[in-house]
Amino acid sequence: MQSMTKLLMRKKQLKAILRMMDSEASFQTEEGRAYANLLVKVTLIQIQIDELQKETAP
């Protein structure tokens, strides 16, 4: 599993890309599929961050 700082940095990068994309794009377009793909990646990274926080919590 990656370190917390790397995960947070990657999440920040992906969220910046998401802000530049059209969130209303249809899933039938390439941009819509790319947006959905990035959204899934951000969610998975957040899950990894949450797991790391649970492991380090007393």
N, C-alpha and C positions, 0 to 999 in steps of 0.2 A: 504494500500500500504506500502511496506517495505521502510526502510530508505535508503538514497542514499549510505551510506557506506556499508550496507549489500548487496545492489544490485551490487555495484562495486566489492566487495569481491567475490561474487558468480560468477560474469562474469569472473573474473580473474581465478578462480578455473576451470570453465568449459573450458576456452580457453587453460589452461594448459593441460587438458585432451585431447582436440581436437588436440593439437600439437603432442601428443604421438600416436594418431590413424592414420590409413592409410586413407588419404583423397581421394585416388583413388579406394577405395574398392567399389565393386558393391553393389547396393541396394538389390541384391538378397542374399547377405550374412548378417549374424548377425552384423558383424562389420560395414558394410555399413549403415544398418538401425540405428544402435546406433549412428554413426557419424551424420547422418541426424537429428536424434532426438536431439542430443546435439546442433547442429547448430541452430535448431528452438528455443531451450531454450535460447541460447545466444542472438538471435535476439529479442525474447520477453523481455528479461531483458533490452536490449538496448532501446527498445521502452518505457519501464517503466522509465528508466533513463532520456530519452528525455522528457517525460511528466513531471517528477519532475522538471527538469530544466526550462521548460516553466512556471510551476506554481510559481517557486521562482524568475523568471526574472521579473524585473519591467516593 
